[in-house]
Amino acid sequence: MEENQQSATQQKEFEKYVKKVTPTHNLWLQMLKAFVTGGIICCVGQFILNYAGSMGLDKQTAGSWCSLILVLISVILTGFGIYPKIVKWGGAGALVPITGFANGVAAPAIEYKSEGQVFGIGCKIFTIAGPVILYGIFASWLLGLGYWFGMMLGWIK
């Protein structure tokens, strides 16, 4: 009987501890932070796009430069440990844009560089981004195959 009381007391103490250490999240605040973070990233991208356009580049070339610069900024910030802090604060607002994808490739490369070029960086670099690339290529292949069949059967002109 004493064991049951002791076990119940331990269970209650454990539940108090779990409640104390479990973070509480405010959904509206998280959404606001994601909106602000994603908005800032998009504003930076729009600034780069407008600046490249004002330098005389056509839309497609300006867009390419914009993407390259955003990826470069993301990788540099990841290397200095700043982008993970932005992600922690802004959540999906920092993970969804192209900068989040660049961070997803750069972070494992930085983390596993101590294991060597092949078994560290080579094997681990796409642990986060690999599934995205795989399913993107597979979905593109399926859509292309469907388009080709549609063209062959005369459904698509």
C-alpha positions as CSV (number, residue, x, y, z in Angstrom):
1,M,0.0,0.0,0.0
2,E,2.9,2.3,0.8
3,E,4.3,1.6,-2.6
4,N,1.1,2.7,-4.3
5,Q,1.1,6.0,-2.4
6,Q,4.7,6.5,-3.2
7,S,4.1,5.7,-6.9
8,A,1.1,8.0,-7.0
9,T,3.2,10.8,-5.4
10,Q,6.0,10.3,-7.9
11,Q,3.5,10.3,-10.8
12,K,2.0,13.6,-9.6
13,E,5.5,15.2,-9.2
14,F,6.4,14.0,-12.7
15,E,3.2,15.5,-14.1
16,K,4.0,18.8,-12.5
17,Y,7.5,18.7,-13.9
18,V,6.3,17.9,-17.4
19,K,3.8,20.7,-17.2
20,K,6.5,23.1,-16.0
21,V,9.1,22.2,-18.8
22,T,6.6,21.8,-21.7
23,P,6.6,25.0,-23.7
24,T,3.3,26.6,-24.4
25,H,2.7,28.1,-27.8
26,N,0.5,31.0,-28.8
27,L,-0.7,30.1,-32.3
28,W,-1.6,33.7,-33.2
29,L,1.9,34.9,-32.1
30,Q,3.6,32.2,-34.1
31,M,1.6,33.0,-37.2
32,L,2.4,36.7,-36.8
33,K,6.1,35.9,-36.4
34,A,6.1,33.6,-39.5
35,F,4.2,36.3,-41.5
36,V,6.7,39.0,-40.5
37,T,9.8,36.8,-41.1
38,G,8.5,35.6,-44.5
39,G,7.5,39.2,-45.4
40,I,11.0,40.5,-44.6
41,I,12.6,37.8,-46.7
42,C,10.2,38.6,-49.6
43,C,10.8,42.3,-49.2
44,V,14.6,41.7,-49.4
45,G,14.0,39.6,-52.5
46,Q,11.8,42.3,-54.1
47,F,14.4,44.9,-53.4
48,I,17.1,42.8,-55.1
49,L,14.7,42.2,-58.0
50,N,13.9,45.9,-58.4
51,Y,17.5,46.9,-58.1
52,A,18.6,44.3,-60.7
53,G,15.8,45.6,-63.0
54,S,17.0,49.2,-62.5
55,M,20.5,48.1,-63.6
56,G,19.0,47.1,-66.9
57,L,18.5,43.4,-66.5
58,D,15.5,41.7,-68.0
59,K,12.9,40.1,-65.7
60,Q,14.2,36.5,-66.0
61,T,17.9,37.5,-65.4
62,A,16.9,39.7,-62.5
63,G,14.9,36.9,-61.0
64,S,17.9,34.5,-61.4
65,W,20.2,37.0,-59.7
66,C,17.6,37.5,-56.9
67,S,17.5,33.7,-56.3
68,L,21.2,33.4,-56.3
69,I,21.7,36.3,-53.9
70,L,19.0,35.1,-51.5
71,V,20.6,31.6,-51.4
72,L,24.0,33.1,-50.8
73,I,22.8,35.3,-48.0
74,S,21.0,32.2,-46.4
75,V,24.1,30.1,-46.6
76,I,26.3,32.8,-45.2
77,L,23.9,33.4,-42.3
78,T,23.7,29.6,-41.7
79,G,27.5,29.4,-41.6
80,F,27.6,32.1,-38.9
81,G,24.8,30.4,-37.0
82,I,22.4,33.3,-37.5
83,Y,19.8,31.7,-39.8
84,P,18.9,28.9,-37.3
85,K,18.0,31.7,-34.8
86,I,15.9,33.4,-37.5
87,V,14.2,30.0,-38.1
88,K,13.6,29.5,-34.3
89,W,11.9,32.9,-34.1
90,G,10.1,33.0,-37.4
91,G,9.3,29.3,-37.9
92,A,7.7,28.5,-41.3
93,G,8.2,32.1,-42.4
94,A,11.9,31.4,-42.7
95,L,11.7,27.7,-43.7
96,V,9.3,28.0,-46.7
97,P,11.1,30.4,-49.0
98,I,14.2,29.5,-51.1
99,T,16.3,30.7,-48.2
100,G,15.0,27.8,-46.0
101,F,15.9,25.3,-48.7
102,A,19.4,26.7,-48.9
103,N,19.6,26.5,-45.1
104,G,18.4,22.9,-45.3
105,V,21.3,22.0,-47.5
106,A,24.0,24.1,-45.9
107,A,23.3,23.2,-42.2
108,P,24.0,19.4,-42.5
109,A,27.1,20.2,-44.6
110,I,28.4,22.4,-41.8
111,E,27.4,20.1,-39.0
112,Y,29.0,16.9,-40.5
113,K,32.2,18.5,-42.0
114,S,34.2,17.0,-39.1
115,E,33.4,13.5,-40.4
116,G,35.2,14.2,-43.7
117,Q,34.4,15.1,-47.2
118,V,32.9,11.8,-48.3
119,F,31.3,10.3,-45.2
120,G,30.5,13.6,-43.6
121,I,29.5,16.2,-46.1
122,G,28.9,13.9,-49.1
123,C,26.6,11.5,-47.2
124,K,24.8,13.9,-45.0
125,I,24.4,17.1,-47.1
126,F,21.0,16.1,-48.4
127,T,19.5,14.6,-45.3
128,I,17.0,17.5,-45.0
129,A,16.7,18.6,-48.6
130,G,17.0,15.2,-50.2
131,P,13.4,14.2,-49.8
132,V,12.3,17.5,-51.2
133,I,14.5,17.1,-54.2
134,L,13.5,13.4,-54.7
135,Y,9.7,14.1,-54.6
136,G,10.1,17.2,-56.7
137,I,11.9,15.3,-59.4
138,F,9.5,12.3,-59.2
139,A,6.4,14.6,-59.4
140,S,7.9,16.5,-62.3
141,W,8.6,13.2,-64.1
142,L,5.0,12.0,-63.5
143,L,3.5,15.2,-64.7
144,G,5.8,15.2,-67.7
145,L,4.8,11.7,-68.5
146,G,1.1,12.6,-68.2
147,Y,1.7,15.6,-70.5
148,W,3.5,13.5,-73.1
149,F,0.7,10.9,-73.1
150,G,-1.9,13.7,-73.4
151,M,0.0,15.1,-76.4
152,M,0.3,11.7,-78.0
153,L,-3.4,10.9,-77.5
154,G,-4.4,14.4,-78.7
155,W,-5.9,15.5,-75.4
156,I,-3.5,18.4,-75.1
157,K,-2.6,20.6,-78.0
